[in-house]
Each structure stands twice: as structure tokens, then as C-alpha cells.
């Protein structure tokens, strides 16, 4: 089992027929619109978590850059960029670029850096690929040097072709507020195409268990039966410490096993550690990762609780998930609140 995150997103990762067909379709879309200098074009890929969005983008960008470097018209000499507003995922993409001749680390950027850099130089891009577009800022963030109103709007102004992936269920509703409708209010101003991914790759679970998780995220508790976790290790713990011990065991055996949590526990911005406490369980939240190694691959993070800021978009082998205080069952119903 390969436990390096960059290998799971590598352009050399085998693709399905559907994924290859989609990449070919986007290449044709980009080729058709690169020559139109006045009207940008946007290709949107929709898909839930684990449907292979990032793998597709990684392979797509690799192919685009090969076409650019190999002087293949109309991609010859194009200036293309890969953006993701997630520091841990950006580290993974830069790792991917390292050993591959056609990929340069400098072409992988955070959206704010891309916008400010091109604005300052008064330059534009040809093709921009955006992973996790639901994390783009939809309002100014002066603290992080973004002074415009919406990152997607600014990126489209700076590019001929934009390819993005979007999942409205992974939106962080703080400096970003996105819905499918709000996204399309922007993308549908331009030449556009769309594609929806359905197949689940991250969870090799039976369909009825995946359906149970889908219902859970929509606020409904369905009955469970043992057929749901045949050949899939799914357990519900009432003791977080016992779950932690099981995760440690799995990490020692196979690696990439971590404890994660939803939000809702008290935290402070004083630079110190803050803890999640549940009965006998006590572990600190993840700390900001200043290294070039993704959080989940650092051995010491087995002693931290991961959050959406460190694990969004990652493929763990085992995840022990703590459901935080804001989520509870409505008494005498099968509904969550």
C-alpha cells in the first residue's frame, strides 16, 4: 500500500474510461476557446467528496503542460496555472511537480498569490485549473491580502479558459459562501460546459453504506444492518478513547490512520494548543503545519486531531471521526440538527 499522498494524486495514477474521456473532452474545450481572446470559457466539474475530482485535475494539468512544452498547437507556449486554496493540498501538488519534467512547482499557487502576482505584472494566463473551487473567497480578506470581492470572478478576468471542480457540501462558510446557484451566476456569464461525477473511489464500501452516509450528511439517520459493512471496517464508538486506541493500532499496521473531528469545540487564537475532551479522551487540535510535508504524513500527528484544514481532500486508510457538539439527534426522531 502506497501511503504517500502525492502518489494517490499522481498524473501516473491509473484512470477509468470515464475519467480519460472527461479529460479528452476538457482538452478539446480548452483548444476551442484558447483562440478566443475576448470571451473567457469555464468548464465546471461537480462531484461529492471521493469521486476522483483531484485525480482528474492532476492528470489534466499534466497533459496540458506537456502540450504546452511540446509546442503542440494551440497549446504551444501557453502560460497555465494550477490553483488550490488549501495549504496542505498545495504541498501535495508541489511534491507531484518535483520529479516530473513538464511540471514546475512555480505554476502551483494559492488563488490570492496568483491574482496579486498577475495584477502587479499586468499579465494574464491562458488556462487556469482550480481544485476545491468551493474554498475560493467570496468576499474581501484584507488580512490575507485579498482586496477584491470574489476570487473566482478575478481569476476568470485573468484567464482565457478556467477549469474548476466544485462540491457545495464542502464549503467553509466563513470567508467563502458558495452554492451551486451562486457559482452558476458567475460561470454562466461565459461560454461554459459542465460534468457531474458520481462514482465513489475513496470509500470502497457497499452502496447501501454509502447511501447511509449520504443520508447522514443530509440530516437523516437511517437504520443500520450488518450487511452494510461486509468487507468494510465501519464501527460506531461511544468512547472516543477506545476509538483512538484502535486508530493507533491501524496506523501501526498500515499507516495513514488519523483521528479527525467536525468543528464545534472551543478554540483560542493565542498560539497555544487547544484540546478536544470527551470523557477519558483528550487530544490537541492540529497545529499549523509549517513543513513541506502534508499533515497526515507527519508521524507525530497521530497525537493530534485533524480538521477540515488539514485533511480535506486527503485519502486516509482509516479515519476515526468525532462528531462535534453542534450535531445532535432531534429527540424521538430520525433527524439530525
C-alpha angles and dihedrals in degrees: 000000000000109000100184112110094215091058090056090056097035118134085232090063110117113257131208122241089256092053093048091048091050092050090050090050092052092047089055090046091052093046091052094050102037090080093055103084098179106050119051120218128214129202114193125197115196122197143139123248112295098022094119100258096141094045089055093049092047092053092041093054091046090054093046092052092048089053090048096048093043092055094242111165130270090014096051112130095354119160107229133175139194115213132191127166094212119090096207094051090045088059090054093051092049088052089053091051094052102080098027114093096210095050123076122197091221090066091064111080148155111257095244092052091049094049095045094044095051092042091053093048092040090231135135135213131232104214125011121189116198123196118196092012088175086073094060114117115257095189137034118287107190092175088065095038098255109134102166126088102245131014096210092053091051093047092052089051088056099047142059094211128021123190116189142169121218138189115176091198092066098055117132102218099211112078091358126061114175137160128170089254093051091048092051092050084069104033095045091062087075140046102290147172131188140202131187122213117206110164114102114224104163096061115049088193130132115274093247091058092047088050089051090054091047090053091046092055088050091055102261128118112211125191116271126221131183094251088070094074103037105141089359125092104229120154137165116218128197090190116061092196092057088050090051091053090051091050091051089052092050091046091054090050103042110000131228094073116138142165112243134181141198117237127270104090120116115267137174134209095219094110093250130111119276122197142220110222124191115160107300091352119101124161134149124249115252115282124226106279110228094175127092090240117095113252095244092055095054107099094216093060089077081084094055135070112242123222137193087274093064106027108034108125095011127127109225121183091221130011126190105200125200114204105220128228097266090067117073141145118263104241115261093004139087091238131108126218 
